[in-house]
Amino acid sequence: MAVSRVSVIIPTFNRAHTLPRALDSVLGQTLQTDTIIVIDDGSTDETTQIVSDHYPDLTYIRQKNRGVSTARNKGIMMTDSDWVTFLDSDDEWFPEKLERQMTALEQQPEMKICHTDEIWIRNGKRVNPMKKHAKSGGWIFQKCLPLCCVSPSSVMIHRSLFDDVGLFDESLSVCEDYDLWLRIAARYSFLYISEKLTVKYGGHEDQLSRKHWGMDRFRIRALENILASKVLSNSDRKAAEAMLAEKTQIISQGALKRGKIWPSEKVST
């Protein structure tokens, strides 16, 4: 039986202070990876020097600052491994993360995407996610509609899915993961490992979610795109239409309060 190959793609931008933690968690995995690719999205800090001095065997690519979607997509196109994983450069994995996922996927070979539970750290303290953030498996399209319920740092994806649903949408400044999960969940069942194998850090000032008002603006675009794709079942389509109406009302009210121009303003990068 052939051994499946796994690639790890780590996009980063000015995260020299957290990137070593992420990289060490990959290098400490009990399952050997095929390729570790760091895509530096135009960092101006010490990222290049840190990778050169301490991680010379990794694949390190620099590009002009074009956003996390472009960085992830470049990594996907650079590898031909059977399975692709992502790790944000401020997150980390427990040592058994990849091995647990691969074992579960080998036991259910019909599954093409797997994600895990996670621990949340905010401003240095562990916090409990709210019920609306609860993870689950199976046909989760409708559970994905309110907000992003899959962490990029937790997934393992068979590369054939990208041929089917496409890559990350580079026109979305944020919520690019929400958009991709909708496209995948409309077509595929998700395998879920309830073990907390990923540590997700937040609360820092450079998070993208802090740079954009009205995150639902971008979710609305993702909903419009998935509805236009004509791939949804009747029940999923009705649920998506209802969510689109709800989010449009919420963001319109928010725009009025903030004195923002919406939806005519440009929201893509």
Backbone bond lengths (Angstrom), bond angles and torsions (degrees), N, CA, C in turn:
res aa  C-N    CA-C-N  psi(-1)  N-CA   C-N-CA  omega(-1)  CA-C   N-CA-C  phi
1 M - - - 1.469 - - 1.528 109.72 -
2 A 1.341 116.51 128.18 1.457 121.06 -178.41 1.520 110.56 -68.37
3 V 1.314 115.95 143.24 1.456 121.45 177.78 1.526 108.63 -85.24
4 S 1.333 116.59 126.19 1.458 120.63 179.24 1.524 110.34 -68.80
5 R 1.318 115.19 141.93 1.455 120.29 179.67 1.527 109.54 -100.30
6 V 1.327 115.29 143.55 1.464 121.67 -176.72 1.522 109.63 -126.61
7 S 1.312 116.74 129.70 1.456 122.06 174.01 1.518 110.07 -109.29
8 V 1.316 115.92 147.56 1.463 122.56 177.98 1.517 107.89 -117.06
9 I 1.324 116.43 126.12 1.456 122.50 179.54 1.520 108.90 -113.87
10 I 1.334 115.93 123.02 1.464 121.43 -176.75 1.518 108.86 -122.13
11 P 1.337 117.93 101.77 1.463 119.83 173.48 1.525 109.06 -79.27
12 T 1.329 116.85 145.00 1.463 118.17 -179.58 1.518 110.33 -150.40
13 F 1.320 114.68 149.45 1.460 121.90 175.74 1.520 109.07 -149.28
14 N 1.313 115.68 109.74 1.467 122.07 178.80 1.532 112.39 52.98
15 R 1.314 115.30 46.42 1.466 120.80 178.39 1.528 110.67 -121.28
16 A 1.320 116.65 39.47 1.467 119.93 179.82 1.520 111.58 -59.19
17 H 1.322 117.34 -26.16 1.465 121.41 -177.55 1.526 112.56 -79.62
18 T 1.323 118.82 -18.46 1.469 120.74 -179.72 1.523 113.24 -117.96
19 L 1.316 118.00 -19.69 1.469 121.19 -177.09 1.528 112.94 -56.61
20 P 1.343 120.65 -42.58 1.468 118.99 178.76 1.526 113.36 -58.19
21 R 1.312 117.82 -37.62 1.460 120.44 177.72 1.517 110.60 -62.17
22 A 1.320 117.11 -43.84 1.457 121.07 178.65 1.527 110.83 -63.98
23 L 1.313 116.85 -46.98 1.466 120.68 -178.37 1.526 111.83 -64.46
24 D 1.317 116.97 -41.74 1.465 119.70 179.13 1.529 110.96 -62.56
25 S 1.334 116.78 -33.64 1.462 119.18 179.38 1.521 111.46 -70.76
26 V 1.325 117.31 -27.44 1.471 121.11 175.57 1.522 109.99 -75.95
27 L 1.309 115.98 -45.95 1.466 120.24 -179.17 1.517 111.85 -65.53
28 G 1.312 117.60 -22.02 1.459 121.49 179.39 1.515 114.53 -91.32
29 Q 1.325 117.90 9.84 1.461 120.83 -179.14 1.527 112.03 -68.55
30 T 1.328 115.43 144.20 1.467 120.52 177.65 1.520 111.74 -76.28
31 L 1.328 117.75 -14.64 1.463 122.89 173.84 1.515 108.18 -106.32
32 Q 1.308 116.57 124.06 1.457 120.28 -178.66 1.521 110.65 -69.90
33 T 1.322 116.29 137.07 1.456 121.52 178.92 1.526 110.37 -93.96
34 D 1.318 114.87 154.04 1.465 120.88 178.70 1.525 110.88 -78.57
35 T 1.331 115.92 -44.68 1.461 121.88 -176.90 1.518 109.77 -147.03
36 I 1.322 116.69 140.36 1.459 122.60 171.33 1.526 106.57 -119.09
37 I 1.316 116.36 117.05 1.462 121.67 -175.55 1.524 108.94 -117.74
38 V 1.315 116.83 120.71 1.457 122.69 173.65 1.526 107.60 -101.53
39 I 1.322 116.86 120.14 1.455 121.95 176.74 1.521 107.52 -105.09
40 D 1.318 116.34 108.07 1.455 122.37 -179.34 1.525 108.69 -87.85
41 D 1.328 115.67 112.48 1.462 122.01 -174.07 1.538 111.05 -87.52
42 G 1.351 115.57 52.75 1.456 120.03 174.92 1.509 115.24 83.10
43 S 1.327 118.15 32.68 1.464 120.66 -179.34 1.523 111.57 -59.80
44 T 1.337 115.23 146.64 1.464 121.49 176.07 1.517 111.83 -115.86
45 D 1.326 117.04 8.56 1.462 120.93 178.60 1.534 109.54 -98.38
46 E 1.323 117.48 -151.31 1.467 121.25 -174.84 1.523 113.75 -90.86
47 T 1.327 117.72 18.23 1.464 120.86 -175.69 1.522 112.29 -55.62
48 T 1.315 117.55 -49.33 1.466 120.62 -177.66 1.524 111.33 -58.67
49 Q 1.316 117.06 -44.46 1.461 121.31 -178.01 1.519 111.26 -66.41
50 I 1.322 116.86 -40.31 1.465 120.71 -179.62 1.524 110.81 -63.32
51 V 1.319 116.69 -45.83 1.466 120.01 -179.86 1.529 110.00 -65.80
52 S 1.309 117.03 -43.28 1.463 121.06 -179.07 1.527 111.79 -63.11
53 D 1.327 116.78 -41.23 1.461 121.04 -176.00 1.524 113.26 -77.59
54 H 1.331 116.42 -37.60 1.463 119.59 -169.00 1.532 114.43 -114.77
55 Y 1.340 118.07 -17.63 1.471 120.63 -177.32 1.529 109.81 -135.23
56 P 1.323 117.94 54.76 1.476 120.75 -173.98 1.523 114.46 -67.37
57 D 1.329 118.00 -18.45 1.461 120.40 -176.83 1.526 113.44 -87.25
58 L 1.317 117.40 -5.86 1.457 120.45 179.28 1.524 110.47 -80.99
59 T 1.319 115.79 159.83 1.461 120.37 171.97 1.520 108.13 -85.38
60 Y 1.307 116.13 116.86 1.468 121.32 -175.92 1.523 109.18 -120.67
61 I 1.329 116.09 121.79 1.458 122.50 -177.22 1.524 109.30 -124.59
62 R 1.318 116.09 129.80 1.455 120.88 174.78 1.531 109.51 -103.06
63 Q 1.332 115.28 142.53 1.446 120.07 173.70 1.527 108.24 -140.83
64 K 1.333 116.29 163.43 1.455 119.79 172.83 1.514 108.83 -63.72
65 N 1.318 116.60 153.50 1.461 120.92 -177.15 1.521 110.45 -64.81
66 R 1.332 114.64 107.02 1.471 120.47 -177.82 1.516 112.32 -129.21
67 G 1.323 117.78 2.92 1.449 120.25 175.64 1.516 113.62 103.88
68 V 1.340 114.41 160.87 1.462 120.50 -173.42 1.520 112.44 -67.02
69 S 1.328 118.10 -32.67 1.468 120.07 179.96 1.520 111.14 -64.80
70 T 1.328 116.33 -44.24 1.457 120.06 178.27 1.522 110.62 -62.43
71 A 1.335 116.20 -40.52 1.461 120.15 179.62 1.524 111.00 -63.58
72 R 1.319 117.15 -47.64 1.472 119.94 179.40 1.524 110.90 -62.85
73 N 1.330 116.49 -42.77 1.466 119.45 -179.01 1.519 111.65 -62.66
74 K 1.319 116.14 -39.04 1.461 119.08 178.17 1.524 109.90 -62.06
75 G 1.334 116.64 -41.88 1.457 120.12 178.01 1.514 112.51 -62.33
76 I 1.327 116.20 -42.26 1.467 120.23 178.95 1.521 110.46 -59.74
77 M 1.306 116.23 -43.85 1.468 120.50 -177.08 1.520 112.76 -72.70
78 M 1.324 117.06 -17.46 1.465 120.20 -179.68 1.522 113.73 -85.44
79 T 1.329 117.27 -11.42 1.456 119.74 -176.51 1.520 110.79 -121.09
80 D 1.337 115.26 149.69 1.460 120.01 175.11 1.525 110.92 -117.43
81 S 1.332 116.72 21.09 1.464 120.63 179.50 1.523 110.81 -63.82
82 D 1.321 115.61 155.80 1.463 120.88 179.08 1.529 111.42 -63.24
83 W 1.330 115.27 -39.80 1.462 121.15 -174.81 1.518 110.19 -123.25
84 V 1.327 115.10 140.59 1.462 121.87 -179.07 1.527 108.79 -119.09
85 T 1.320 116.40 133.78 1.463 121.54 175.13 1.519 108.66 -126.02
86 F 1.335 115.70 156.80 1.453 122.16 177.73 1.524 108.98 -124.51
87 L 1.318 115.00 146.65 1.456 120.29 173.70 1.514 107.75 -140.41
88 D 1.331 116.48 116.49 1.457 119.06 174.89 1.524 108.65 -65.15
89 S 1.314 116.05 146.01 1.465 119.56 -170.97 1.515 113.90 -73.76
90 D 1.331 117.87 -2.43 1.464 120.28 172.99 1.526 111.88 -108.06
91 D 1.318 117.44 5.49 1.468 121.48 178.75 1.527 109.70 -108.34
92 E 1.337 116.11 178.06 1.467 119.97 176.23 1.520 110.07 -153.34
93 W 1.333 115.28 163.83 1.460 122.94 179.47 1.519 110.43 -113.67
94 F 1.334 115.24 149.73 1.450 119.69 166.31 1.536 108.14 -75.63
95 P 1.330 117.71 153.34 1.475 120.75 -171.52 1.528 115.13 -55.96
96 E 1.327 118.43 -30.39 1.463 120.73 -175.08 1.523 113.47 -92.41
97 K 1.312 117.61 5.43 1.462 120.65 -171.74 1.523 112.94 -55.30
98 L 1.302 117.43 -57.37 1.463 120.63 -176.61 1.528 112.24 -66.26
99 E 1.314 116.87 -38.86 1.463 119.98 -179.98 1.523 110.95 -64.49
100 R 1.327 117.25 -42.55 1.468 120.61 178.38 1.534 110.37 -61.12
101 Q 1.312 116.73 -42.80 1.456 119.30 -179.30 1.526 111.88 -66.70
102 M 1.317 116.52 -44.41 1.454 119.41 -178.16 1.520 111.13 -64.92
103 T 1.328 117.16 -39.61 1.461 120.72 177.64 1.521 110.60 -61.42
104 A 1.327 116.46 -44.82 1.466 120.80 -179.83 1.529 110.87 -64.37
105 L 1.318 117.32 -39.98 1.461 121.00 -179.46 1.524 111.72 -69.87
106 E 1.307 117.26 -35.71 1.461 120.15 177.19 1.524 111.06 -67.02
107 Q 1.323 116.71 -29.81 1.468 120.63 177.96 1.522 111.86 -77.36
108 Q 1.322 116.98 -21.41 1.468 121.67 177.76 1.537 108.30 -130.47
109 P 1.309 117.12 73.72 1.473 121.51 -171.68 1.522 114.40 -63.76
110 E 1.324 117.63 -13.20 1.462 119.18 177.50 1.530 112.17 -76.61
111 M 1.328 117.22 -15.65 1.457 121.58 -178.07 1.524 110.15 -83.24
112 K 1.319 115.69 140.76 1.464 121.24 -175.80 1.528 113.14 -120.04
113 I 1.319 117.77 -1.95 1.458 120.16 177.81 1.522 108.78 -148.93
114 C 1.317 115.73 138.88 1.463 121.44 -176.37 1.524 108.61 -139.69
115 H 1.342 115.93 137.74 1.459 119.17 173.07 1.525 109.45 -134.51
116 T 1.319 115.69 164.68 1.464 121.51 -174.42 1.526 110.50 -120.50
117 D 1.314 114.78 166.96 1.455 119.94 169.51 1.523 108.05 -73.35
118 E 1.324 116.57 170.09 1.450 119.94 -175.18 1.522 111.85 -148.86
119 I 1.303 114.83 161.12 1.460 123.20 172.61 1.522 107.39 -102.41
120 W 1.333 116.43 136.98 1.450 120.88 177.88 1.519 110.62 -104.50
121 I 1.323 115.95 130.82 1.454 122.31 173.99 1.528 107.39 -120.02
122 R 1.333 117.14 122.41 1.455 122.40 178.24 1.510 109.12 -121.38
123 N 1.325 115.01 121.21 1.469 120.50 179.63 1.520 111.61 52.01
124 G 1.326 115.34 40.53 1.457 120.67 174.93 1.514 115.43 84.49
125 K 1.329 118.15 -1.01 1.456 121.07 -178.35 1.528 110.11 -121.98
126 R 1.324 115.32 141.73 1.463 119.34 177.85 1.525 109.72 -74.00
127 V 1.325 116.24 134.75 1.459 121.94 179.12 1.525 108.58 -127.22
128 N 1.314 115.73 156.35 1.457 121.58 178.31 1.522 110.22 -95.46
129 P 1.326 118.37 123.55 1.462 120.60 177.25 1.528 110.77 -60.38
130 M 1.321 115.51 149.97 1.460 119.90 176.60 1.528 110.28 -73.97
131 K 1.311 115.93 164.90 1.465 121.39 -177.29 1.526 111.45 -57.32
132 K 1.325 117.19 -34.30 1.465 120.04 -178.01 1.525 112.40 -66.77
133 H 1.339 116.93 -16.74 1.460 121.14 179.43 1.531 113.07 -94.70
134 A 1.324 116.64 5.23 1.466 120.49 -176.23 1.531 111.29 -58.95
135 K 1.328 115.74 137.16 1.461 121.88 179.63 1.531 109.98 -87.74
136 S 1.316 115.48 156.66 1.463 119.55 178.12 1.518 109.06 -162.23
137 G 1.334 115.60 171.56 1.452 121.42 179.23 1.504 111.57 -122.29
138 G 1.323 116.01 -176.72 1.456 121.10 -179.37 1.523 111.03 91.49
139 W 1.317 115.56 -150.41 1.465 121.43 179.47 1.526 107.63 -87.13
140 I 1.318 115.92 93.61 1.467 121.14 -167.36 1.526 112.99 -104.75
141 F 1.322 118.65 16.20 1.463 119.80 -175.84 1.526 111.91 -52.38
142 Q 1.316 117.07 -50.27 1.459 119.15 -176.06 1.523 112.24 -67.98
143 K 1.341 117.33 -27.83 1.456 120.23 175.68 1.524 111.27 -73.00
144 C 1.333 116.67 -22.08 1.464 121.36 179.62 1.530 112.55 -81.98
145 L 1.310 118.43 -11.11 1.457 120.73 -172.93 1.529 114.42 -68.14
146 P 1.330 120.55 -44.65 1.470 118.99 -176.38 1.522 113.93 -64.59
147 L 1.308 117.13 -42.99 1.463 121.77 -177.75 1.519 109.21 -162.24
148 C 1.326 116.22 172.00 1.464 120.13 -178.33 1.520 109.93 -68.71
149 C 1.318 117.13 117.82 1.466 120.61 -177.52 1.527 111.72 -114.88
150 V 1.322 116.44 16.02 1.461 121.97 174.62 1.521 107.48 -131.24
151 S 1.311 117.14 129.08 1.464 120.76 179.50 1.524 110.15 -89.07
152 P 1.337 118.67 129.27 1.469 119.89 177.22 1.527 112.44 -54.55
153 S 1.323 117.33 -34.52 1.461 120.29 -178.29 1.522 113.19 -71.30
154 S 1.318 117.53 -9.68 1.459 120.35 -176.46 1.521 113.71 -103.76
155 V 1.335 118.45 -9.13 1.467 119.51 -169.76 1.521 113.63 -90.41
156 M 1.318 114.57 154.06 1.461 123.69 166.15 1.531 105.70 -129.97
157 I 1.325 116.98 122.24 1.463 122.18 -170.96 1.525 110.29 -123.69
158 H 1.316 116.73 131.93 1.460 119.83 173.51 1.520 108.39 -71.09
159 R 1.305 116.75 132.79 1.461 119.98 -171.77 1.527 112.85 -62.33
160 S 1.323 118.71 -20.81 1.458 120.82 178.75 1.525 112.09 -63.31
161 L 1.350 117.03 -23.90 1.453 119.56 178.95 1.518 111.81 -63.91
162 F 1.320 116.75 -34.70 1.462 119.44 -179.81 1.528 110.88 -67.64
163 D 1.329 116.66 -31.47 1.464 119.56 175.44 1.524 110.35 -65.61
164 D 1.316 116.28 -31.34 1.460 121.93 -176.62 1.528 112.20 -83.48
165 V 1.350 117.17 -48.26 1.466 120.31 -172.08 1.520 113.80 -105.10
166 G 1.328 118.00 -11.33 1.454 120.62 -176.98 1.520 112.61 94.15
167 L 1.316 115.76 177.44 1.459 122.74 -178.16 1.525 110.40 -93.32
168 F 1.329 116.66 -171.67 1.456 121.12 174.96 1.534 109.12 -64.63
169 D 1.316 116.27 142.59 1.458 122.17 -179.75 1.529 108.60 -78.65
170 E 1.330 116.30 109.40 1.459 120.71 -175.15 1.527 112.81 -75.14
171 S 1.313 118.38 -7.57 1.463 120.58 177.95 1.526 112.05 -84.68
172 L 1.327 117.14 -10.60 1.461 120.90 179.70 1.522 110.06 -93.03
173 S 1.324 116.79 120.75 1.461 120.74 178.98 1.513 111.40 -68.30
174 V 1.316 116.37 -37.23 1.455 123.65 177.06 1.523 108.41 -141.01
175 C 1.315 116.61 173.71 1.470 122.75 -179.31 1.524 112.10 62.86
176 E 1.319 116.65 19.94 1.461 120.56 176.84 1.518 111.49 -66.45
177 D 1.339 116.19 -29.21 1.459 119.54 177.24 1.526 110.41 -74.28
178 Y 1.329 117.52 -40.85 1.463 121.83 174.77 1.527 110.03 -54.12
179 D 1.303 116.15 -45.12 1.469 121.85 -179.65 1.528 111.15 -61.47
180 L 1.336 116.67 -45.37 1.470 119.80 -178.62 1.519 111.20 -67.19
181 W 1.331 117.56 -41.74 1.475 119.00 -179.15 1.525 110.73 -63.63
182 L 1.328 117.73 -36.26 1.466 119.15 176.44 1.527 110.52 -61.03
183 R 1.322 116.20 -44.98 1.472 119.53 -178.53 1.526 111.86 -65.03
184 I 1.322 116.19 -37.30 1.465 119.16 179.29 1.528 110.58 -74.78
185 A 1.341 116.67 -46.22 1.467 120.75 -175.56 1.521 112.20 -65.60
186 A 1.311 117.76 -22.97 1.465 120.54 176.72 1.518 111.51 -70.32
187 R 1.344 116.94 -18.83 1.457 121.16 -173.66 1.530 113.77 -120.60
188 Y 1.342 117.17 -23.99 1.461 120.72 -171.45 1.520 111.72 -132.46
189 S 1.316 114.40 150.57 1.459 122.17 172.44 1.526 108.94 -85.32
190 F 1.334 116.15 142.95 1.464 122.00 -179.22 1.526 110.11 -98.54
191 L 1.327 116.08 134.61 1.453 121.73 170.57 1.519 107.59 -88.94
192 Y 1.324 116.63 131.33 1.462 120.91 -176.19 1.514 110.52 -122.56
193 I 1.338 116.08 130.26 1.462 122.34 174.77 1.520 107.31 -106.46
194 S 1.317 117.07 116.24 1.464 121.44 -173.82 1.525 113.42 -74.86
195 E 1.308 117.18 -5.19 1.459 120.95 178.11 1.534 109.89 -73.85
196 K 1.317 115.99 138.36 1.472 120.70 179.85 1.528 108.66 -79.95
197 L 1.324 115.04 100.49 1.457 121.30 -174.36 1.524 112.89 -116.26
198 T 1.320 116.45 -2.99 1.454 122.65 -178.85 1.522 108.68 -125.98
199 V 1.324 116.06 140.65 1.468 120.73 174.91 1.518 107.67 -113.24
200 K 1.310 115.95 120.27 1.467 122.11 -176.88 1.523 109.15 -109.39
201 Y 1.315 116.14 121.45 1.461 121.78 -178.01 1.532 110.07 -101.44
202 G 1.315 116.04 142.67 1.457 120.54 179.01 1.515 111.31 -150.41
203 G 1.331 113.89 -177.67 1.449 119.80 178.35 1.506 114.37 96.62
204 H 1.356 118.02 -8.67 1.453 119.09 -177.69 1.528 111.16 -82.73
205 E 1.315 114.81 158.42 1.457 121.85 -171.11 1.526 113.56 -67.85
206 D 1.341 117.83 -24.90 1.466 119.70 -174.23 1.525 113.28 -91.79
207 Q 1.325 117.68 11.21 1.455 118.96 176.73 1.524 110.13 -65.78
208 L 1.328 116.44 138.47 1.455 120.65 -177.76 1.524 112.04 -60.66
209 S 1.331 116.72 -33.79 1.462 120.46 -177.57 1.528 111.73 -63.67
210 R 1.336 117.27 -19.15 1.463 120.51 178.79 1.523 112.22 -87.53
211 K 1.315 116.62 -12.39 1.454 120.28 -174.77 1.524 112.90 -93.62
212 H 1.319 117.67 -10.40 1.459 120.91 -174.10 1.522 110.32 -128.14
213 W 1.324 116.15 124.88 1.457 119.10 174.92 1.529 108.67 -75.10
214 G 1.314 116.23 151.67 1.457 120.06 173.12 1.509 114.30 58.80
215 M 1.344 116.82 66.63 1.464 120.06 -179.28 1.527 111.98 -56.80
216 D 1.332 116.97 -26.72 1.462 119.22 -179.27 1.527 112.44 -65.40
217 R 1.337 117.94 -17.17 1.473 118.57 174.33 1.526 110.87 -56.26
218 F 1.311 114.80 -41.57 1.461 120.36 -176.79 1.527 111.01 -78.08
219 R 1.336 116.44 -33.46 1.465 119.45 175.59 1.526 110.55 -66.45
220 I 1.310 116.63 -34.10 1.465 120.31 177.32 1.525 110.23 -61.63
221 R 1.311 116.56 -43.18 1.466 119.41 177.96 1.525 110.89 -62.56
222 A 1.326 116.46 -40.52 1.467 119.70 178.72 1.528 110.61 -64.49
223 L 1.322 116.91 -40.45 1.464 120.64 178.70 1.527 110.86 -65.34
224 E 1.316 116.85 -42.57 1.462 119.70 177.83 1.529 110.79 -60.91
225 N 1.326 115.93 -39.52 1.470 119.72 -179.03 1.524 112.06 -67.09
226 I 1.340 117.33 -43.63 1.459 119.28 -178.02 1.525 110.61 -69.27
227 L 1.337 117.48 -33.44 1.463 120.04 176.74 1.526 110.72 -68.36
228 A 1.319 116.95 -35.40 1.465 120.57 -179.94 1.525 112.21 -73.27
229 S 1.331 116.87 -18.10 1.465 120.13 -176.44 1.522 113.45 -74.61
230 K 1.326 117.69 -18.63 1.472 122.72 177.06 1.530 113.18 65.28
231 V 1.315 118.12 24.70 1.466 119.87 -179.33 1.526 112.66 -100.41
232 L 1.321 117.54 -6.38 1.454 120.66 -172.89 1.522 112.24 -80.25
233 S 1.328 114.25 146.60 1.465 119.64 170.12 1.525 107.94 -68.76
234 N 1.304 116.83 168.59 1.451 120.88 -178.31 1.531 111.60 -60.77
235 S 1.325 116.85 -44.54 1.468 119.72 -178.59 1.525 111.54 -68.71
236 D 1.345 117.26 -39.12 1.463 120.27 178.00 1.534 110.86 -67.01
237 R 1.318 116.31 -37.89 1.466 119.46 179.52 1.526 110.61 -63.91
238 K 1.325 117.08 -44.36 1.460 120.06 179.50 1.526 110.94 -63.49
239 A 1.332 116.58 -40.38 1.462 120.17 178.71 1.528 110.72 -65.21
240 A 1.332 117.20 -40.38 1.463 120.99 179.22 1.526 111.10 -67.05
241 E 1.321 117.28 -39.74 1.468 120.73 177.72 1.519 110.92 -63.64
242 A 1.326 116.87 -41.65 1.457 120.39 178.51 1.529 111.14 -64.38
243 M 1.330 116.75 -41.00 1.460 120.21 179.17 1.523 110.98 -67.94
244 L 1.322 117.13 -37.75 1.461 120.61 177.40 1.529 110.59 -61.44
245 A 1.316 117.06 -43.70 1.461 120.65 179.17 1.530 110.60 -63.60
246 E 1.332 116.01 -41.78 1.461 120.03 -179.42 1.530 111.59 -64.75
247 K 1.311 116.36 -46.02 1.465 119.92 -177.92 1.531 111.42 -70.01
248 T 1.318 117.24 -34.40 1.462 120.02 177.61 1.525 110.54 -63.38
249 Q 1.322 116.69 -41.62 1.467 120.35 178.68 1.524 110.89 -65.16
250 I 1.333 116.07 -43.93 1.469 120.42 -178.73 1.522 111.10 -62.78
251 I 1.329 116.68 -47.27 1.464 119.63 -176.10 1.519 111.04 -71.16
252 S 1.335 118.75 -32.02 1.459 121.45 177.39 1.521 110.49 -65.56
253 Q 1.319 116.26 -42.75 1.462 120.43 177.74 1.528 110.38 -64.86
254 G 1.332 116.29 -40.29 1.453 120.11 178.01 1.517 112.60 -65.19
255 A 1.336 116.35 -37.63 1.460 120.66 179.63 1.524 110.82 -65.50
256 L 1.318 116.65 -40.08 1.463 120.32 178.51 1.522 111.24 -63.12
257 K 1.340 116.16 -41.91 1.458 120.23 -179.66 1.524 111.52 -65.10
258 R 1.334 115.71 -36.83 1.465 120.14 -177.05 1.525 112.84 -88.12
259 G 1.326 116.99 -6.90 1.450 119.64 -176.46 1.507 112.86 71.06
260 K 1.339 115.66 24.24 1.456 120.87 -179.82 1.523 110.66 -85.74
261 I 1.343 114.79 157.23 1.462 120.35 174.12 1.523 107.06 -95.90
262 W 1.317 116.53 119.76 1.464 120.84 179.36 1.508 107.75 -154.27
263 P 1.355 121.44 139.92 1.466 125.45 9.66 1.528 114.50 -95.05
264 S 1.327 117.59 9.11 1.463 118.56 -173.18 1.515 113.80 -74.24
265 E 1.370 117.71 -18.99 1.461 118.53 -179.02 1.514 110.72 -68.96
266 K 1.309 116.17 152.35 1.452 121.25 178.67 1.530 109.36 -78.11
267 V 1.331 117.16 128.49 1.460 120.15 -178.23 1.510 112.90 -116.44
268 S 1.314 117.66 -3.15 1.450 119.65 179.90 1.517 110.07 -94.99
269 T 1.344 115.21 163.56 1.453 118.98 179.57 1.514 110.94 -95.00
